Amino acid sequence: MIPDGSGEFTRKMGMLVCKDNLGFGMRSWRYAAIVNDGKVEQWFVEEGFSDNCETDPYGVSSPQNILEKLRSANKTKAA
């Protein structure tokens, strides 16, 4: 997790969206990445990326999903 109170990192990642319809203003769209030695190996972005999206999806970027991907990758490497 990376704290990003000003949204500068999020903006540079192209993931800053307006959520005025939910009363939040400018926020980060939900996403996650698996980063190894500074290199993004996998990218997980919730569907519906847009300003003022009517929904607030959460699943693809969930910790449970990311951990499962890491476990699967470790099993593949061990085989």
PEFEN-V542039 format. One record per backbone hydrogen bond with DSSP energy under -1.0 kcal/mol. NH is the residue of the N-H (numbers start at 0). CO is the residue of the C=O. E is the energy in kcal/mol with one decimal. If there is no record, write none. Layout:
BEGIN
nh co e
NH CO E
NH CO E
END
This chain:
BEGIN
nh co e
6 3 -1.3
10 6 -2.7
11 7 -2.2
12 8 -1.7
13 10 -1.3
14 9 -2.5
16 26 -3.0
18 24 -3.2
21 18 -1.5
22 19 -1.5
23 18 -2.2
26 16 -3.0
28 14 -2.9
31 43 -2.3
33 41 -2.3
35 38 -2.7
38 35 -1.7
40 33 -3.3
41 33 -1.3
43 31 -3.0
45 29 -2.0
51 17 -4.0
61 58 -1.3
65 61 -2.2
66 62 -2.9
67 63 -1.9
68 64 -2.0
69 65 -2.3
70 66 -2.6
71 67 -2.5
72 68 -2.2
73 69 -2.2
74 70 -2.2
75 71 -2.1
76 72 -2.1
77 73 -2.0
78 74 -1.3
END
